[in-house]
Amino acid sequence: MTAIWESPALGGIPLDPRVMAEEVAADLGLLSGSVIEVVRLHLEALDSALSLGVPELLADQLRWQTVRLESAGAPFGPEDVDKAVREALGPHLTPRQLAQVEELQNSAAVLGASGAHADSLVALPVGPAHDYLAAALAGHRDEAIAVVREAMMSEVSVADIMLGILQPAQVELGRLWEAGEISIAHEHYTTAITQLALSLLYPRLLLNRTLLGRSVVATSVGSEAHEVGIRMISDLMEQAGWRTAYLGADVPHADVIERVAQHRADVLAVSATMAGHIRGVRELITLLRADPRCAGVRVLVGGRPFTINPQLADLVGADGWAPGAAEALEICRTWTEDRSRAR
């Protein structure tokens, strides 16, 4: 049976984070869906940060937590959430464990600007990406798709459309959601349009490609709703001549391992966009390493937590990490060349 909490400090707590989040929200005096979500993600990020010794994971959570609380009309801020969380955890922890929690929360508060590196990757100047996102957020699906079609008609490459239009639009979309400037409905609607755009581009991936005899399995860990990035990586690798198996999100670890073995994959590409899902990445990699059928498979990870702290890749047992689709493709190409030279 999988433990509810990953970190030793919180491992003895019998309550699920979702249940505790409701209790904390009630103690804060605002039992709304938005506040419960903020507290749940805080608890999951705290658990991962304690387990790995990486306060940046919680610091990044605190940064967007402020605006989410404001947008929910909460009369309290992150410091109040910190205190309420400690009070809820207190009866289940020893004084030493509670001190660990408070120390990490304080470190995270100091590192509140640690997400600046990731945010610096967001750049959406006036152009196709801006026009695409503006149309999608306005609810004009046809106009958004027209931006992609126009690029296709202008003979813009599939890779350039993905990396120059769709990827920056999705990154900016995530920033807007974190800032509380758009709703979950906006985020889901725009992501659905991007999935449609990727489907329109897919037939072009198969034109004039040279098969490399290499294969990759790509998946997103946990109940990830943000799987567009890993799909782009899978599509671009297919265009580059790789055999690909894109599994999507929320696939049981055992099924991922089975697919890696059946596909005789050279690389397993794994995405996680939330700090609370880092545990799932590590568990998946541990299972992969333990299966003799997957010996020699290299693991590439990506997603915001790894951008915030690239050392997480080593901590979860991965062979490498990539901040974007283009970098992922280059890393896998290098791995292929290294293996060919070793023969």
N, C-alpha and C positions, 0 to 999 in steps of 0.2 A: 504493500500500500504506500502510495506517495505521500510524504509528509506535507502538511498544510503550509508550513513556513520553511524556508530554505536555510536561513542563518541560524547558527547555534544559539545566538542571543534570544531569538524569538521562537525557537523550535519547540518549546514546551507549551505554547499557547494553544488551547483546544478549539478556539474559534476561527472560522474561516475569515479572511480579510473582508469579504463582502458583508458578512454579518457584523463584524466590528465596525466597518465603515458606517453602517446604519446607526449603530449605537453612538458613535462619535458625532455624527451629524445631528442626532437628537440632542446630545449634550450641548452642542453649539447653538441649538435653538432654531435650526433651519433644516428640516427633514425633506429636502427637495432632491430630485434626481441628479441635478448638477452638482450639488454639494456632496452627495453620497459618492458620486463618481470621482470627484476631486480627492476625497479622503481615501477611497479605495486605491487609487493610483499612487497616492502618497505612501500608503502602507506597503504596497508592492515594491515601490522604488526604495523605500527604507529597508525592506527585507533584502533586496538585491544588493544595495549599497553596503549593508552590514556583512553580508555573506562574502562579498568580493573585496571589501575594504576600499571601495571606490565612492567617496562622498559626492563626486560629480554627478552620479546618477540621480541622487536626491536633489542636488542643486539645480539641475536642469528642470526637474519637476516643479521646484519652487518658483522658478522664473515664470512659467506660464500659469501656475496655480493662482498667482495674484490677479491676473486679468480674468481668469475664469470665475473667480469668486466675485469680482466686481460686476461682471456681466450677469451673474446670478442674483445680484442685489443683496449679497451677504454683508451684514454689518460688522464683519470681522475679517482678519487677514491671515496670511500664512503663519505668523507667530502664534495666533490663537489656535490654529489647527495643530501646530507643533505641540502646544501645551495640552490640548484635548487628547491628542494621540498618546502622549506620555501618561496622562491620567488614566486612559483606558487600558494601556499596557501594564501599568504599575502593579495591579493585583496579581499578574501572572509572571512577573519578573523578579529576580533577586536585585538587591541594591546595585550590585556590580553591573548587571545586565542593563538596568535602567540608566545607569551612568553612561554605558556604551551608546545607548540610543540618544541621550541628550548630547553627548560629545559629537556624534555624527551629525545630528541636526544642526548644531552650532557651526560645524565645519561646512556643511552644505549652505548655510546662510551666508557665510563669508565668501563662498565660491559662487554666489548667486549669479555672477556674470560669466561663469565658465562656459555657458552656451554661446558666447560671442563668436567663437570659431565656427560653429555650425551655422549660425545666422549669417555670417559673412559669406556663406556659400549661396545665399539667396540673392539673386539679382534678376530683376524682371524689367528691363528697359522697354521703351515703346518699340513695338515690333510684333511679329507673329505670335510669340508666346503671350504677350500682354493682350493682344486682340482675342486670342483663343480663350484665355481665362476670363476676360471681361464678358465675353459672350456667354460662356458657360454659367458664370455666376448670375447673369441676368436671366437665366432660364432659356436662352436661345440656343438650343442644341444644334440646329441646322447651321446657324452662323458659325458656331465653334468648329463644327466638322468642315465647313466651307474653307476655313483657314488651313486645315490639313490638306483638303483636296487641292486647294490652290498651290500649295507647296509641291504636292505630287505632280500636278500638271506642269509645274515649272522645273521638273526633273531634279528637285531636291532629293538627296538620297534618304533612304529609310532611316539610317543612323542619324543624319542631321535633323530630321523631323523629330525623332524620338528625343535626342539629346538637346536640341535647340529650341523645341517648342513644348513637347509634352512633359519632359522631365522638369524643366524650370517652372512650368505652370503648376505641376503637382507639389513641388517644394514650396512655392509661394502659397498654394492652397493650404498646406499644413501650417504654415506660419500664421496665416489669417485666422485659421481655426483656433490655434493656440492663443492668439491675441484676443479671442472672443469677438472678432469682427464679423464672423460668419457662423451659421448654425451647422449642426451635424447634417441636416438635410442638404444644405449647400455643398458640403464636403462630399457626401455620398452621391449626389446628383452629378457633380463635376467629375468625380472618379469614374462613374458609369460612362460618361461621355468619352473619357480617356480610354477606357476599355474598348469602347466601340471604335475609336480611332486606331487603336492597336490592331483590332481585327481587320480594318480596312487596309492597313499596311502589310499585314502578314503575307498575302500572296507575293508581294514583291521581294520578300525575304528569300524566296526559293529560286530567284532568277540569278543565273550566272554565278553560282557558288561552287566551290570546290570542297568536296568532303575530306575531312582531315583524319577520319578514323578515331576521333575522340568523342567522349560523351559526358554530359553533365545532367545532374538532377537538381532542380531548383524548387525551393519551398520557402514559405514564410511561417515562422514558429508562433504557436499560440493562436488566440482568436484574433489574429491580425486582420484589420479591415484595409490596411494600407499595403496591398500586395502588388501595386502597379510597378514599383521599382524592380522587384525581383522578376516580374514578367518581362520587363524591358531587357534585363540582362539575359534571360533565357532566349528571347527573340533575336537579340543581337548576336549571341553565340551561335544560334542556328544559322543566321545569315553568314557567319564566318566559317561555317563548315562543320560545326559540332552537331552531333546527335543530341537532342535535348528532350528532357521529360519535365515539363512544368507542372507541378502538383498543386499549386495554389496555397491557400492558408489552412490552418487548423487540421492538419493531417496527423494522425497518431504516429508517434515516433517509430513504432514497429513497422508500420506500413511504409514509411520513408526508407527505412533500412532495407526492407524487402525490395523496394523499387530500385534502390542503388545497386543491390546485388544482381537483380534480374537485368538491369540496364547495363551492367558492367561499367559503371560510371568511373570516370577518372576524377571528377570533381563533384562535390556536393556544395551548392551555393545556398546559403541560409540568410534570411532577412529577419530582423526584429526592429520594430520602431518604438517600442515602449520598454522602459527599464525593467518592468515587471516580467518581461518575457525573456530576459537574459538567462534566467534559470532554465527555461525550456531549451534554449540553444545549447547550453552546457550539457544538459541531460541527453539531448540528441547526439551530440558529438561523442559523449562517453559511450553510448550504445553502439555507435558506428565503429569506434576503435575496438570495441570488444568482440565484434563479429568478424571471424576470420575470412569471410567472403568479401569483406570490404577493405582488406589489407591494401595499403598503398593509395587509397582514395584521399585526395586532398580536400580540405574544407575551406571555403571562402565565406566570410561573413560580412554583413553590411547593415546599415540602418543608423538612425540617429544616435543611439547609445554608443556605438563604436566610433562615430565621428566626434562625439564629446570626449571620449577617452579611448584612443586606439589600442591602449594596452589591454583592454577588455578582450581583444581577439586572442591574446596569449592566455589570459585567465580562463577562457572557456575551452581552450584546447584547439583553436582553429589554426590553420597554416598561414592565413593571411586575411586582410580586410580591404575593402574598397569603399571610397566615399560615393561612388557613382557608377553608372553602367559602363562608361568608357574605360574607367580604371579597372573595373572587374574583368572586362574583356582582355585588357593588356596583361593583367596578372596571369590569367589562365593561359594566354598565348605563351608567356614566359615559362610557365610550368611545363607546357607541352614541349617546348624547345629543350628545356633542361632534361626531360625524360628521354627525348630522342637522342641527345648527345650521350646519355648514360648507357645507352644500349650498345 
